[in-house]
């Protein structure tokens, strides 16, 4: 029997991390060692974990952290190599030269450029890179940060060449016995399962996030336009461009997630979509008739600008290497290292002999049964994208003819940037591993690990409503830790177990977690500080967080509704339980019926009790196709399959509803029998 004290104790490491990070605004480098120490103490005293298991779990966390840092380091080396060579500025100029309209620049730079940088580097890099570029073009510093953070959210789930999925989902689920055994028992490998999670996450993102270019434009024009007449009209003027851009990104992005790997969606979506949109704009289509700009400089609020004046940042970036202008560099040359990266990753994963070669034992650092436990961490340093990111940076050196000083500067900056995340990542992942392994050692309590206990409690409390908040749980983790990867490591197994307890489709629920980890970056204090520092506006974190609550509410609500729809109606899958969704479906019917009852239009016709019965029947008949029933031939459950009866019922009730506008009595004869 689980007691309330057990639940509180199990949650204590996460609560400590949340209070220190969010409540006291401690940096993760200070907060996470304390949270890890709390997990170790709880594991030892409350979960009876032997010392060797505590050491092994923590060591496994260190190995996972090294894997992440290897990827991040490679991404930063490549990014700063391009910055030193002037290639990044040239890429930005290519976008900015298309139009002087600020709304178009938001679409091209704050969306496409930011999503590309996120796909290549991740870990808060896009806002820190893109915000100064927008500032250099004349954007107010605060507007530049808001646009850059909102613009890249759709790509965060696949940041740093898929790290949040590969390292955040695949590794933790494979390292924990209870998740690995459950996945393999369902006919998946852990790698296949994580690939499915990535695909479902892309589905959420594509359906909800394709409007983010319009969202970013709307936020900027409303909050940073004419302060006397705030209006969204300038955003709607470019709505066709924004929606076209969002779809151009979302389609290749979604296809990549479903048919390639979790490493490419953001890169492919931004490169393909950006190329399409730039080509269309250069051909003269979708450009706004009138250019929109910010108000005159003297009308800006004081908090819009910090220590760096707009238009000055990046003013000297046209000169590199003793006088070579970035405009002398072709766009193809500027993009070539990232093109090389995509080719290298495709070859090393799609070509069997190459893939087998780089996964040989000589290229893997492994430790077998550390400290006398079954835990055996490994690090495939050549297969991990970090190695190929570094190789792409090396390829860039002769392409750009870089000097020794430029190469040294790029590597030194990458080392400097990696130092701070190192401590935080090591301790947060070590903490999670202790929580995951707390139920695996001999003599472990019957309640299971800390993560299992918390998942069970959450599932019991929320019941069938759980899918609606799955993304918010992921967002909370990212907001605290400032990382989608860390959020997935922290809550991925939690979401998996909660879905298992409720009989929900686990790929869909863990996919919502992966999306939630991206959403949380909108208000992650670490990302906000990093972005604001690049534009000289440190101290305005609260303002940005407040503004970004608007897209966060939209995104989390949309994903929550989709998760309910996917879990209970459309894609229940093998883990779907018919009894769990019965009340949900009928509640939906009643809500729809009530909404009709409250309609004020056409009194005496629409809104009468009789008409409500017709609308209820219409809703019910439309749900016949979704109602669980067993096949008379195979005995399996059929879900979401239309039959001829469904069409007959649906058509007849449509006729009845329209007829009710003319005659209330006509509706009484068409109310269907109950299908309960």
FENQUI-V625179 format. One record per backbone hydrogen bond with DSSP energy under -0.5 kcal/mol. CO is the residue of the C=O (numbers start at 1). NH is the residue of the N-H. Records with the same first field share a line. If there is no record, write none. Layout:
CO = NH  NH
This chain:
3 = 7
4 = 8
5 = 9
6 = 10
7 = 11
8 = 12
9 = 12
11 = 15
12 = 16
13 = 17
14 = 18
15 = 19
16 = 20
17 = 21
18 = 22  23
19 = 23  24
20 = 26
27 = 30  31
28 = 32
30 = 34
31 = 35
32 = 36
33 = 37
34 = 38
35 = 39
36 = 40
37 = 41
38 = 42
39 = 43
40 = 44
41 = 45
42 = 46  47
43 = 49
50 = 54
51 = 55
52 = 56
53 = 57
54 = 58
55 = 59
56 = 60
57 = 61
58 = 62
59 = 63
60 = 64
61 = 65
62 = 66
63 = 67
64 = 68
65 = 69
66 = 70
67 = 71
68 = 72
69 = 73
70 = 74
71 = 75
72 = 76
73 = 77
74 = 78
75 = 79
76 = 80
77 = 81
78 = 82
79 = 83
80 = 84
81 = 85
82 = 86  87  88
83 = 86
86 = 90
87 = 91
88 = 92
89 = 93
90 = 94
91 = 95
92 = 96
93 = 97
95 = 98
96 = 99
101 = 105
102 = 106
103 = 107
104 = 108
105 = 109  110
106 = 111
107 = 112
108 = 113
109 = 114
111 = 115
112 = 116
113 = 117
114 = 118
115 = 119
116 = 120
117 = 121  122
118 = 160
119 = 161
122 = 125
124 = 128
125 = 129
126 = 130
127 = 131
129 = 133
130 = 134
131 = 135
132 = 136
133 = 137
134 = 139
135 = 138  311
140 = 144
141 = 145
142 = 146
143 = 147
144 = 148
145 = 149
146 = 150
147 = 151
148 = 152
150 = 153
152 = 155  156
153 = 156
155 = 158
156 = 159
158 = 162
159 = 163  164
162 = 165  166
163 = 167  168
165 = 169  170
166 = 171
167 = 172
169 = 173
170 = 174
171 = 175
172 = 176
176 = 180
177 = 181
178 = 182
179 = 183
180 = 184
181 = 185
182 = 186
183 = 186  188
184 = 187
189 = 193
190 = 194
191 = 195
192 = 196
193 = 197
194 = 198
195 = 199
196 = 200
197 = 201
198 = 202
199 = 203
200 = 204
201 = 205
202 = 206
203 = 207
204 = 208
205 = 209
206 = 210
208 = 211
209 = 212
211 = 215
212 = 216
213 = 217
214 = 218
215 = 219
216 = 220
217 = 221
218 = 222
219 = 223
220 = 224
221 = 225
224 = 295
232 = 235  236
233 = 237
234 = 238
235 = 238
236 = 239
238 = 242
239 = 243
240 = 244
241 = 245
242 = 246
243 = 247
244 = 248
245 = 249
246 = 250
247 = 251
248 = 252
249 = 253
250 = 254
251 = 255
252 = 256
253 = 257
254 = 258
255 = 259
256 = 260
261 = 264  265
264 = 268
265 = 269
266 = 270
267 = 271
268 = 272  273
269 = 273
270 = 274
271 = 275
272 = 276
273 = 277
274 = 278
275 = 279
276 = 280
277 = 281
278 = 282
279 = 283
280 = 285
281 = 284
292 = 102
296 = 299
297 = 300
301 = 304
302 = 305
304 = 142
307 = 309
308 = 306
309 = 312  313
312 = 315
314 = 317
316 = 319
318 = 320  326
320 = 324
323 = 325
324 = 320
325 = 328
326 = 329
330 = 334
331 = 335
332 = 336
335 = 338  339
336 = 340
337 = 341
338 = 342
339 = 343
340 = 344
341 = 345
342 = 346
343 = 347
344 = 348
345 = 349
346 = 349  350
347 = 351
350 = 352
351 = 355
352 = 356
353 = 357
354 = 358
355 = 359
357 = 360
360 = 363
361 = 364
363 = 382
364 = 366
365 = 379
367 = 369
369 = 372
370 = 373
375 = 370
377 = 367
379 = 365  381
380 = 384
384 = 387  388
385 = 389
386 = 390
387 = 391
388 = 392
389 = 393
390 = 394
391 = 395
392 = 396
393 = 397
394 = 397  398
395 = 399
396 = 400
397 = 401  402
403 = 407
404 = 408
405 = 409
406 = 410
407 = 411
408 = 412
409 = 413
410 = 414
411 = 415
412 = 416
413 = 417
414 = 418
415 = 419
416 = 420
417 = 421
418 = 422
419 = 423
420 = 424
421 = 425
422 = 426
423 = 427
424 = 428
425 = 429
426 = 430
427 = 431
428 = 432
429 = 433
430 = 434
431 = 435
432 = 436
433 = 437
434 = 438
435 = 450  451
436 = 439
437 = 440  441
441 = 444
445 = 448
449 = 453
450 = 454
451 = 455
452 = 456
453 = 457
454 = 458
455 = 459
456 = 460
457 = 461
458 = 462
459 = 463
462 = 465
463 = 466
465 = 468  469
466 = 469  470
467 = 471
469 = 473
470 = 474
471 = 475
472 = 476
473 = 477
474 = 478
475 = 479
476 = 480
477 = 481
478 = 482
479 = 525
483 = 487
484 = 488
485 = 489
486 = 490
487 = 491
488 = 492
491 = 495
492 = 496
493 = 497
494 = 498
495 = 499
496 = 500
497 = 501
498 = 502
499 = 503  504
500 = 503
505 = 509
506 = 510
507 = 511
508 = 512
509 = 513
510 = 514
511 = 515
512 = 516
513 = 517
514 = 518
515 = 518  519
516 = 520
518 = 521
519 = 522
520 = 523
524 = 528
525 = 529
526 = 530
527 = 531
528 = 532
529 = 533
530 = 534
531 = 535
532 = 535  537
533 = 536
535 = 308
536 = 307
537 = 540
540 = 544
541 = 545
542 = 546
543 = 547
544 = 548
545 = 549
546 = 549
547 = 550  551
548 = 552
549 = 553
550 = 554
551 = 555
552 = 556
553 = 557
554 = 558
555 = 559
556 = 560
557 = 561
558 = 562
559 = 563
560 = 564
561 = 565
562 = 566
563 = 567
564 = 568
565 = 569  570
566 = 571
572 = 575
573 = 576
576 = 578
577 = 580  581
578 = 581  582
579 = 582  583
581 = 585
582 = 586
583 = 587
584 = 588
585 = 589
586 = 590
587 = 591
588 = 592
589 = 593
590 = 594
591 = 595
592 = 596
593 = 597
594 = 598
596 = 599
602 = 605  606
605 = 608
608 = 612
609 = 613
610 = 614
611 = 615
612 = 616
613 = 617
614 = 618
615 = 619
616 = 620
617 = 621
618 = 622
619 = 623
620 = 623
621 = 624
623 = 626  627
624 = 627
625 = 640  641
629 = 638
631 = 635
636 = 631
637 = 639
638 = 629
640 = 642
643 = 647
644 = 648
645 = 649
646 = 650
647 = 651
648 = 652
649 = 653
650 = 654
651 = 655
652 = 656
653 = 657
654 = 658
655 = 659
656 = 660
658 = 661
659 = 662  663
663 = 666  667
664 = 667  668
665 = 668  669
667 = 670
668 = 671
